Amino acid sequence: MSGLGVDLVHVPDFAAQLALPGSRFVEGVFTPGERADAAARPDPTRSLAARYAAKEAFLKAWSATRYGLPPALAAVNLTEVEVVTDAWRRPALRLHGALRDAAGPLQLQVSLSHDGPTAIAVVTVSG
């Protein structure tokens, strides 16, 4: 079984959502590690937008592997999909909690990019 997912985020709209008064979006979607990694980047908002795209792209790719089957989870907590980076800032995905348990062992690949007002992520799932 394999799946492919892609997601595109318009960074200015994403930034506007983050700036809403009282918004807890960042805390509800990103792990402490993702927030710290983004804060260390030249443009944290673009970094978070690319990571958000990766989470959405993962859900699309994983869903593609389940074509014809009912959803494995009623809802997904996006903090259970974490974008991590190695010492050379290469991204990877790490699953946690109920999502990790429902997904089982998977091979995940992720590519992140941003240019101008957009951020994009592509995810492949196999296993």
Backbone hydrogen bonds in HBPLUS format (Angstrom, degrees):
<---DONOR---> <-ACCEPTOR-->    atom                        ^
c    i                          cat <-CA-CA->   ^        H-A-AA   ^      H-
h    n   atom  resd res      DA  || num        DHA   H-A  angle D-A-AA Bond
n    s   type  num  typ     dist DA aas  dist angle  dist       angle   num
A0127-GLY N   A0001-MET O   3.27 MM 126  5.97 142.3  2.42 162.4 163.9     1
A0003-GLY N   A0125-VAL O   2.77 MM 122  5.04 145.8  1.89 146.2 151.5     2
A0125-VAL N   A0003-GLY O   2.86 MM 122  5.04 158.3  1.90 146.3 149.2     3
A0005-GLY N   A0123-VAL O   2.83 MM 118  5.14 156.2  1.89 155.3 159.7     4
A0123-VAL N   A0005-GLY O   2.80 MM 118  5.14 163.4  1.83 152.0 155.8     5
A0007-ASP N   A0121-ALA O   3.02 MM 114  5.55 151.9  2.10 152.9 159.1     6
A0121-ALA N   A0007-ASP O   3.01 MM 114  5.55 148.4  2.12 153.8 162.4     7
A0009-VAL N   A0119-ALA O   2.76 MM 110  5.14 165.7  1.78 157.0 160.7     8
A0119-ALA N   A0009-VAL O   2.90 MM 110  5.14 150.0  1.99 146.2 155.1     9
A0014-PHE N   A0010-HIS O   3.00 MM   4  6.22 157.9  2.05 154.0 161.1    10
A0011-VAL N   A0117-PRO O   2.70 MM 106  5.22 145.6  1.81 140.5 148.7    11
A0015-ALA N   A0011-VAL O   2.80 MM   4  5.99 159.7  1.84 157.8 162.7    12
A0016-ALA N   A0012-PRO O   3.01 MM   4  6.23 151.2  2.10 141.4 149.0    13
A0017-GLN N   A0013-ASP O   3.03 MM   4  6.34 149.5  2.13 144.4 152.1    14
A0018-LEU N   A0014-PHE O   3.02 MM   4  6.38 153.5  2.09 148.1 155.5    15
A0019-ALA N   A0015-ALA O   3.02 MM   4  6.24 139.6  2.19 142.4 153.3    16
A0020-LEU N   A0017-GLN O   3.35 MM   3  5.50 165.5  2.37 105.2 109.4    17
A0023-SER N   A0020-LEU O   3.03 MM   3  5.37 156.6  2.09 138.7 136.2    18
A0028-GLY N   A0024-ARG O   2.98 MM   4  6.16 146.7  2.09 151.9 162.5    19
A0028-GLY N   A0025-PHE O   3.09 MM   3  5.09 120.7  2.45  95.6 111.0    20
A0029-VAL N   A0025-PHE O   3.01 MM   4  6.08 123.3  2.34 149.5 163.2    21
A0029-VAL N   A0026-VAL O   3.34 MM   3  5.37 149.7  2.43  99.4 107.8    22
A0030-PHE N   A0026-VAL O   2.91 MM   4  5.63 166.0  1.93 153.9 157.7    23
A0035-ARG N   A0031-THR O   3.00 MM   4  6.30 161.6  2.03 157.1 162.2    24
A0036-ALA N   A0032-PRO O   2.93 MM   4  6.12 157.2  1.99 148.5 154.6    25
A0037-ASP N   A0033-GLY O   2.92 MM   4  6.06 159.9  1.96 146.8 152.5    26
A0038-ALA N   A0034-GLU O   2.95 MM   4  6.09 163.8  1.98 148.5 152.9    27
A0039-ALA N   A0035-ARG O   2.96 MM   4  6.10 154.6  2.03 143.2 150.5    28
A0040-ALA N   A0036-ALA O   3.23 MM   4  6.45 133.9  2.46 140.0 150.4    29
A0040-ALA N   A0037-ASP O   3.20 MM   3  5.33 137.2  2.39  98.4 109.8    30
A0041-ARG N   A0038-ALA O   3.01 MM   3  5.27 162.9  2.04 112.0 117.4    31
A0047-SER N   A0043-ASP O   3.17 MM   4  6.45 157.5  2.22 153.3 160.3    32
A0048-LEU N   A0044-PRO O   2.88 MM   4  6.14 160.4  1.91 152.6 157.2    33
A0049-ALA N   A0045-THR O   2.87 MM   4  6.08 153.1  1.94 146.9 155.0    34
A0050-ALA N   A0046-ARG O   3.01 MM   4  6.25 156.0  2.07 146.8 151.8    35
A0051-ARG N   A0047-SER O   3.08 MM   4  6.35 152.9  2.15 144.4 152.1    36
A0052-TYR N   A0048-LEU O   2.81 MM   4  6.04 151.8  1.89 149.4 157.4    37
A0053-ALA N   A0049-ALA O   2.96 MM   4  6.21 157.6  2.02 145.7 151.7    38
A0054-ALA N   A0050-ALA O   3.01 MM   4  6.28 145.3  2.13 138.8 148.3    39
A0055-LYS N   A0051-ARG O   3.04 MM   4  6.37 152.3  2.12 146.8 153.1    40
A0056-GLU N   A0052-TYR O   3.05 MM   4  6.38 164.9  2.08 155.9 159.2    41
A0057-ALA N   A0053-ALA O   2.80 MM   4  5.95 157.7  1.85 148.9 156.0    42
A0058-PHE N   A0054-ALA O   2.84 MM   4  6.00 151.7  1.92 144.6 152.0    43
A0059-LEU N   A0055-LYS O   3.12 MM   4  6.44 161.1  2.16 146.9 151.1    44
A0060-LYS N   A0056-GLU O   3.09 MM   4  6.40 154.1  2.16 147.9 154.6    45
A0061-ALA N   A0057-ALA O   2.93 MM   4  6.15 161.3  1.96 151.0 156.1    46
A0062-TRP N   A0058-PHE O   2.78 MM   4  5.95 172.0  1.79 164.9 166.7    47
A0063-SER N   A0059-LEU O   2.94 MM   4  5.90 155.9  2.00 138.5 146.0    48
A0064-ALA N   A0060-LYS O   2.99 MM   4  6.20 146.9  2.10 140.8 149.5    49
A0065-THR N   A0061-ALA O   3.27 MM   4  6.67 137.3  2.47 139.7 150.0    50
A0065-THR N   A0062-TRP O   3.03 MM   3  5.23 130.6  2.29  99.6 112.7    51
A0066-ARG N   A0063-SER O   2.95 MM   3  5.18 149.1  2.04 105.4 115.4    52
A0067-TYR N   A0064-ALA O   3.43 MM   3  5.30 159.6  2.47 107.8 105.9    53
A0069-LEU N   A0066-ARG O   2.81 MM   3  5.32 158.5  1.86 148.3 149.4    54
A0080-GLU N   A0077-ASN O   2.83 MM   3  5.66 164.5  1.86 127.3 132.6    55
A0081-VAL N   A0078-LEU O   3.18 MM   3  5.47 166.2  2.20 108.8 112.6    56
A0096-HIS N   A0080-GLU O   2.86 MM  16  4.60 142.3  2.01 136.5 140.2    57
A0082-GLU N   A0094-ARG O   2.86 MM  12  5.12 166.5  1.88 156.8 159.6    58
A0094-ARG N   A0082-GLU O   2.82 MM  12  5.12 152.4  1.90 149.0 157.4    59
A0084-VAL N   A0092-ALA O   2.89 MM   8  5.36 162.0  1.93 149.6 155.1    60
A0092-ALA N   A0084-VAL O   2.84 MM   8  5.36 139.8  2.00 154.0 157.5    61
A0086-ASP N   A0090-ARG O   3.08 MM   4  5.50 146.8  2.19 137.0 145.3    62
A0089-ARG N   A0086-ASP O   2.91 MM   3  5.11 160.4  1.95 120.5 120.3    63
A0100-ARG N   A0096-HIS O   3.11 MM   4  4.90 162.3  2.14 115.4 117.7    64
A0101-ASP N   A0097-GLY O   3.05 MM   4  6.40 160.4  2.09 152.6 158.6    65
A0102-ALA N   A0098-ALA O   2.89 MM   4  6.04 156.6  1.94 147.0 153.2    66
A0103-ALA N   A0099-LEU O   2.85 MM   4  5.92 156.9  1.90 153.9 160.1    67
A0104-GLY N   A0100-ARG O   3.07 MM   4  6.04 150.5  2.16 145.2 151.4    68
A0107-GLN N   A0126-SER O   2.59 MM  19  5.08 174.3  1.59 164.6 165.3    69
A0126-SER N   A0107-GLN O   2.95 MM  19  5.08 149.0  2.05 144.8 152.4    70
A0109-GLN N   A0124-THR O   3.02 MM  15  5.19 153.5  2.09 146.6 149.4    71
A0124-THR N   A0109-GLN O   2.95 MM  15  5.19 154.5  2.02 138.0 145.6    72
A0111-SER N   A0122-VAL O   2.90 MM  11  5.26 146.8  2.01 151.0 159.3    73
A0122-VAL N   A0111-SER O   2.96 MM  11  5.26 151.8  2.04 146.1 154.9    74
A0113-SER N   A0120-ILE O   2.94 MM   7  5.33 146.6  2.05 158.7 157.8    75
A0120-ILE N   A0113-SER O   2.75 MM   7  5.33 165.7  1.77 156.6 158.8    76
A0115-ASP N   A0118-THR O   2.92 MM   3  5.62 151.9  2.00 153.7 162.7    77
A0118-THR N   A0115-ASP O   3.09 MM   3  5.62 169.6  2.10 134.8 136.6    78
